Amino acid sequence: DHAFMNMYFDLMEVQKRKLEAELKLMNHPTVEQLDALHQTYSDNFKREAEKFAAETRRGERLRKMAAWSDYIYDQLALDNL
């Protein structure tokens, strides 16, 4: 359970860092641009989290958990397993 929950929040962190990187490239963004960008990354997280939960059966499929753990390690250098 702990690994599944940690990985869930790590997936959120991946999207947050991608959002931050894109924000750093923007010069004087409008509120509308910021809202749209936030919505994009929120939607990305939602899709990714749903896929993660489905593929791993909420942490029951260890092989799929390992694959997601590898992805998170590549993105954040964190090993949850």
C-alpha distances in whole Angstrom, upper triangle without the diagonal:
4,6,5,6,9,10,11,13,14,16,17,19,20,22,23,25,26,28,29,31,32,33,35,37,39,42,42,40,41,38,38,37,34,33,33,32,29,29,28,25,24,24,23,20,20,21,18,15,16,17,14,12,15,15,12,11,8,7,9,12,12,15,14,11,14,16,15,14,18,19,17,18,22,21,20,20,17,15,11,11
4,5,5,6,8,10,11,12,14,16,16,18,20,21,22,24,26,27,28,31,31,33,35,37,40,40,38,39,37,37,36,33,32,33,30,28,28,28,25,23,24,23,19,20,21,19,16,17,18,15,14,17,17,14,14,11,9,12,14,13,16,16,12,14,17,14,13,17,17,15,16,20,19,18,18,14,12,9,10
4,6,5,6,8,10,10,12,14,15,16,19,20,21,22,24,25,27,29,30,31,33,35,38,39,37,38,36,36,35,32,32,31,29,27,27,26,23,22,23,21,18,19,19,16,14,16,16,12,12,15,15,11,13,10,8,11,12,11,13,12,9,10,13,11,9,13,14,12,13,16,16,15,15,11,9,6,6
4,6,5,6,9,10,11,13,14,15,17,19,20,21,23,24,26,28,29,31,33,34,37,38,36,37,35,34,33,30,29,29,27,25,24,24,21,20,20,19,15,15,16,14,11,12,13,9,9,12,12,9,10,7,5,9,11,10,13,11,8,11,12,10,10,13,14,12,14,17,17,16,16,13,12,8,9
4,5,5,6,9,10,11,13,14,16,17,19,20,22,23,25,26,27,29,31,32,36,36,34,34,32,32,31,28,27,28,26,23,23,23,20,18,19,18,14,15,16,14,11,13,14,11,10,14,14,12,13,9,9,12,14,14,16,15,11,14,15,12,12,16,15,13,15,18,17,16,17,14,13,10,12
4,5,5,6,9,10,10,12,15,15,16,18,20,21,22,25,25,27,29,31,34,34,32,34,32,32,30,28,27,27,25,22,23,23,19,18,20,18,14,16,17,14,12,15,16,12,12,16,16,14,15,12,11,15,16,15,17,15,11,13,15,12,10,14,13,10,12,15,14,12,13,10,10,7,10
4,5,5,6,9,10,10,13,14,15,17,18,20,21,23,24,26,28,29,33,33,31,33,31,31,29,27,26,26,23,21,21,21,17,16,18,15,12,14,15,11,9,12,12,9,10,14,13,11,13,11,10,13,14,13,14,12,9,11,11,8,7,11,10,7,10,13,12,11,12,9,9,7,9
4,5,5,7,9,10,11,13,15,16,17,19,21,22,23,25,27,28,31,32,30,30,29,28,27,24,23,23,21,19,19,18,15,14,15,13,10,10,12,9,7,10,11,8,8,12,13,11,13,10,10,14,15,15,16,13,11,13,13,10,10,13,12,10,13,15,13,13,15,12,13,10,13
4,5,5,6,9,10,10,12,14,15,16,18,20,21,23,25,26,29,30,27,28,26,27,25,22,22,22,20,17,18,18,14,13,15,14,10,11,14,11,9,12,14,11,12,16,16,15,16,13,14,17,18,18,19,17,14,16,16,12,12,15,13,10,13,15,13,12,14,12,13,11,14
4,5,5,6,9,10,10,12,14,15,16,19,20,21,23,25,28,29,27,29,27,27,25,23,22,22,20,17,18,18,14,14,16,13,10,13,14,11,10,14,14,11,13,17,16,15,17,15,14,18,18,17,18,16,13,14,14,10,10,12,10,7,10,12,9,8,10,8,10,9,13
4,5,5,7,9,10,11,13,14,16,17,19,20,22,24,27,28,26,27,25,25,23,21,20,20,17,15,16,15,11,11,12,10,7,10,11,8,7,11,11,9,11,14,14,14,16,14,14,18,18,17,18,15,13,14,13,9,10,12,9,7,11,12,9,9,12,11,13,12,15
4,5,5,6,9,10,11,12,14,16,16,19,21,22,25,25,23,24,22,22,21,18,17,17,15,12,13,13,9,9,11,9,6,9,11,9,8,12,13,12,13,16,17,17,18,16,17,20,21,21,21,18,16,18,17,13,14,15,13,10,14,14,11,11,14,13,15,14,18
4,5,5,6,9,10,10,12,14,15,16,19,20,23,24,22,24,23,23,21,18,18,19,16,13,15,15,11,11,14,12,9,12,14,12,12,15,16,14,16,19,19,19,21,19,19,22,22,22,22,20,17,18,17,14,14,15,13,10,12,13,9,8,12,11,14,14,17
4,5,5,6,9,10,11,13,14,16,17,19,23,24,22,24,23,23,20,18,19,18,15,14,15,13,10,11,13,10,9,12,13,10,11,15,15,13,16,19,18,18,21,19,19,23,22,21,21,18,16,17,16,12,12,13,10,8,10,10,7,7,11,11,14,14,17
4,5,5,6,9,10,11,12,14,16,17,21,21,19,21,20,19,17,15,15,14,11,10,11,10,6,8,10,7,6,10,11,10,11,14,14,14,16,19,19,20,22,20,21,24,24,23,23,20,19,20,18,15,15,16,13,11,14,13,10,11,15,15,17,18,21
4,5,5,6,9,10,10,12,15,16,19,19,17,19,18,18,16,13,14,14,11,9,12,11,7,9,12,10,9,12,14,13,13,17,18,17,19,22,22,22,24,22,23,26,26,26,26,23,21,22,21,17,18,18,15,13,16,15,12,11,15,15,18,19,22
4,5,5,6,9,10,11,13,15,18,19,18,20,20,20,17,15,16,16,13,12,14,13,10,12,15,12,12,15,17,15,16,19,20,18,21,24,23,24,26,24,24,28,27,26,26,24,22,22,21,17,17,17,15,12,14,13,9,9,13,14,17,18,22
4,5,5,6,9,10,11,13,17,18,16,19,19,19,16,14,15,14,11,11,13,11,8,11,13,11,11,14,15,14,15,19,19,18,21,23,23,24,26,25,25,28,27,27,26,23,22,22,20,18,18,18,14,13,15,14,10,11,15,16,19,20,23
4,5,5,6,9,10,11,14,15,13,15,15,15,12,10,12,11,7,7,10,9,7,9,12,11,11,14,16,15,16,19,20,20,22,24,25,26,28,26,27,30,30,29,29,26,25,25,23,20,21,21,18,16,18,17,14,14,18,19,22,23,26
4,5,5,6,9,10,13,14,13,16,15,16,14,11,13,14,10,10,13,13,10,13,15,14,14,17,19,18,19,22,23,22,25,27,27,28,30,28,29,32,32,31,31,28,26,27,25,22,22,22,19,17,19,18,14,14,18,19,22,23,27
4,5,5,7,9,13,15,14,17,17,18,15,13,16,15,11,12,15,14,12,15,17,15,16,19,20,19,21,24,24,23,26,28,28,29,31,30,30,33,32,32,31,28,27,27,25,22,22,22,19,17,18,17,13,14,17,19,23,24,27
4,5,5,7,11,13,11,14,15,15,11,10,13,12,9,10,13,12,10,14,16,14,15,19,19,19,21,24,24,24,27,29,29,30,32,30,31,34,34,33,32,29,28,29,26,24,24,24,20,19,21,19,16,17,20,22,25,27,30
4,5,5,8,10,8,11,12,13,10,8,11,12,9,10,13,13,12,14,17,16,17,20,21,21,22,25,26,26,28,31,31,32,34,32,33,36,36,35,35,32,31,31,29,26,27,26,23,22,23,22,18,19,22,24,27,28,31
4,6,8,10,10,14,15,16,13,12,15,15,12,14,17,16,15,18,20,19,20,23,24,23,25,28,28,28,31,33,33,34,36,34,35,38,37,37,36,33,32,32,30,27,27,27,24,22,23,22,18,19,22,24,27,29,32
4,7,10,10,13,15,16,13,12,16,15,12,15,17,16,16,19,21,19,21,24,25,24,26,29,29,29,32,34,34,35,37,36,36,40,39,38,37,34,33,33,31,28,29,28,25,24,25,23,20,21,24,26,29,31,34
4,6,6,10,12,13,10,10,13,13,11,13,16,15,15,18,20,20,21,24,25,25,27,29,30,30,33,35,35,36,38,37,38,41,40,40,39,36,35,35,33,30,31,31,27,26,28,26,22,23,26,28,32,33,36
4,6,9,12,14,11,11,15,15,14,16,19,19,19,22,23,23,25,27,28,29,30,33,34,34,36,38,39,40,42,40,41,45,44,44,43,40,39,39,37,34,35,34,31,30,31,29,26,26,30,32,35,36,40
4,7,9,12,10,10,13,15,14,15,18,19,19,21,23,24,25,27,29,29,31,33,34,35,37,39,40,41,43,41,42,45,45,45,44,41,40,41,39,36,36,36,33,31,33,31,28,28,32,33,37,38,41
4,7,8,6,7,10,11,10,12,15,15,16,18,20,21,22,24,26,26,28,30,31,32,34,36,37,38,40,38,39,43,42,43,42,39,38,39,36,33,34,34,31,30,31,30,26,27,31,32,35,36,39
4,5,5,6,9,10,11,12,14,15,17,18,20,21,23,24,26,27,28,30,32,33,35,36,37,39,40,38,40,43,43,44,44,40,39,40,38,35,36,36,33,32,34,32,29,29,33,34,37,38,41
4,5,5,6,9,10,10,12,14,16,16,18,20,21,22,24,26,27,28,30,31,33,34,36,37,38,36,38,42,42,42,42,39,38,39,37,34,35,36,32,31,33,32,28,29,33,33,36,36,40
4,5,5,6,9,10,10,12,14,15,16,18,20,21,22,24,25,27,29,30,31,33,34,36,37,35,37,41,41,41,41,38,37,38,36,33,35,35,31,30,33,32,28,29,33,34,37,36,40
4,5,5,6,9,10,11,12,14,15,17,18,20,21,23,24,26,27,28,30,32,33,34,36,34,36,39,39,40,39,36,35,36,34,31,32,32,29,28,30,29,25,27,30,31,34,34,38
4,5,5,6,8,10,11,12,14,15,17,18,20,21,22,24,26,27,28,30,31,33,34,32,34,37,37,38,38,34,33,34,32,29,30,31,27,26,28,27,23,24,28,29,32,32,35
4,5,5,6,9,10,10,12,14,15,16,18,20,21,22,24,25,27,28,30,31,32,30,33,36,36,37,37,33,32,34,32,29,30,31,27,26,29,28,25,25,29,29,32,32,35
4,5,5,6,9,10,10,12,14,15,17,18,20,21,23,24,26,27,28,30,31,30,32,35,35,36,35,32,31,33,31,27,29,30,26,25,28,27,24,25,29,29,32,32,35
4,5,5,6,9,10,11,12,14,16,17,18,20,21,22,24,26,27,28,30,28,30,33,33,34,33,30,29,30,28,25,26,27,23,22,25,24,20,21,25,26,29,29,32
4,5,5,6,9,10,11,12,14,15,16,18,20,21,22,24,26,27,28,26,28,31,31,32,32,28,27,29,27,24,25,26,22,21,24,23,20,20,24,24,27,27,30
4,6,5,6,8,10,10,12,14,15,16,18,20,21,22,24,26,26,25,27,30,30,31,31,28,27,29,27,23,25,26,23,22,25,24,21,22,26,26,28,28,30
4,5,5,6,9,10,11,12,14,15,17,18,20,21,22,24,25,24,26,29,29,30,29,26,25,27,24,21,23,24,20,20,23,22,19,20,24,24,27,26,29
4,5,5,6,9,10,10,12,14,15,16,18,20,21,22,24,22,24,27,27,27,27,23,23,24,22,19,20,21,17,17,20,19,16,17,21,21,23,23,26
4,5,5,6,9,10,10,12,14,15,16,18,20,21,22,20,22,26,26,27,27,23,22,24,22,19,21,22,19,18,21,21,17,18,22,22,24,23,26
4,5,5,6,9,10,11,12,14,15,17,18,20,21,20,22,25,25,26,26,22,22,24,22,19,21,22,19,18,22,21,19,20,24,23,25,24,26
4,6,5,6,8,10,11,12,14,15,16,18,20,19,20,23,23,24,23,20,19,21,19,16,18,19,15,15,19,18,15,17,20,20,22,21,24
4,5,5,6,8,10,10,12,14,15,16,18,16,18,21,21,22,22,18,17,19,17,14,16,17,14,13,17,17,14,15,19,18,19,18,21
4,6,5,6,9,10,11,12,14,15,16,15,17,20,20,22,22,18,18,20,19,15,18,19,17,16,20,20,17,19,22,21,22,20,22
4,6,5,6,9,10,11,12,14,15,15,17,19,19,21,20,17,17,19,17,14,17,18,15,16,19,19,17,19,22,21,22,21,23
4,5,5,6,9,10,10,12,14,13,15,17,17,18,17,14,14,16,13,10,13,15,12,12,16,16,14,16,18,18,18,17,19
4,5,5,6,9,10,11,12,10,12,15,15,17,17,13,13,15,14,11,13,15,13,12,16,17,15,16,19,17,18,16,18
4,5,5,6,9,10,10,10,12,15,15,17,17,14,14,17,15,13,15,18,15,15,19,20,18,20,22,21,20,18,20
4,6,5,6,8,10,10,12,14,13,15,15,11,12,14,12,10,14,15,13,14,18,18,17,19,21,20,19,18,19
4,6,5,6,8,8,9,11,11,12,12,9,8,11,10,7,10,13,11,11,15,16,15,16,18,17,16,14,15
4,6,5,6,5,7,10,10,12,13,10,10,13,13,10,13,16,14,14,18,19,18,19,21,19,18,15,16
4,6,5,7,9,10,10,13,13,10,11,14,13,12,15,17,16,17,20,21,21,22,23,22,20,18,18
4,6,8,9,9,8,10,10,6,8,11,10,9,13,14,14,15,18,19,19,21,22,20,18,17,16
4,5,5,6,5,7,8,5,6,9,9,9,11,13,14,14,17,18,19,20,20,18,16,14,13
4,5,5,6,9,11,9,9,13,13,12,14,17,17,18,20,22,22,23,24,21,19,17,16
4,6,8,10,12,10,9,13,14,12,13,17,17,16,19,21,21,21,22,19,18,14,14
4,6,7,10,8,6,10,12,10,11,15,15,15,17,19,20,20,20,17,15,12,11
4,6,9,9,8,11,13,13,14,17,18,18,20,22,23,23,23,20,18,15,13
4,6,6,6,9,10,11,12,14,16,16,18,20,21,22,22,19,17,14,13
4,5,5,6,9,10,10,12,14,15,16,18,20,20,19,17,14,12,10
4,5,5,6,9,10,11,13,14,15,17,19,20,19,17,14,13,11
4,5,5,6,8,10,11,12,14,15,17,18,18,16,14,13,12
4,5,5,6,9,10,10,12,14,15,16,16,14,11,9,8
4,5,5,6,9,10,10,12,14,15,14,12,10,9,7
4,5,5,6,9,10,11,13,14,14,13,11,11,11
4,5,5,6,8,10,11,12,13,11,10,10,10
4,5,5,6,9,10,10,10,8,6,6,7
4,5,5,6,9,10,9,9,8,9,9
4,5,5,6,9,9,10,10,11,12
4,5,5,6,7,6,7,9,11
4,5,5,4,5,6,8,10
4,6,6,8,9,12,14
4,6,8,11,13,15
4,5,9,11,14
4,7,10,12
4,6,9
4,6
4
